[in-house]
C-alpha cells in the first residue's frame, strides 16, 4: 500500500509541476500543492 501511495503522490506532483510550468502568472496555490506533495 505504501508503494502505491508514493506512486500516486509522484503522479500528482508531476501533473501539478506541468500545470504550474504552463501558467503565465504566479500561481501560489499550485506551488503550495506541489510542495505539499513533496513533503508527504
C-alpha positions in Angstrom: 0.0 0.0 0.0 2.8 2.4 0.8 4.4 1.9 -2.6 1.0 2.7 -4.3 0.6 5.8 -2.2 4.1 7.0 -3.2 3.5 6.4 -6.8 0.2 8.3 -6.6 2.0 11.2 -5.0 4.6 11.2 -7.7 2.0 11.2 -10.4 0.2 14.1 -8.8 3.5 16.0 -8.3 4.3 15.5 -12.0 0.9 16.7 -13.1 1.0 19.8 -10.9 4.5 20.7 -12.0 3.4 20.6 -15.7 0.4 22.8 -14.9 2.5 25.1 -12.8 5.0 25.5 -15.6 2.3 26.2 -18.1 0.8 29.1 -16.1 1.6 32.6 -17.4 1.4 34.3 -14.0 2.4 33.5 -10.4 0.0 30.9 -9.0 0.8 30.4 -5.3 -1.8 27.7 -4.8 -0.2 25.4 -7.4 3.2 26.0 -5.9 1.9 25.1 -2.5 0.2 22.0 -3.8 3.5 20.8 -5.3 5.3 21.5 -2.1 2.7 19.6 0.0 3.0 16.5 -2.2 6.8 16.6 -1.9 6.6 16.9 1.9 4.1 14.0 2.1 
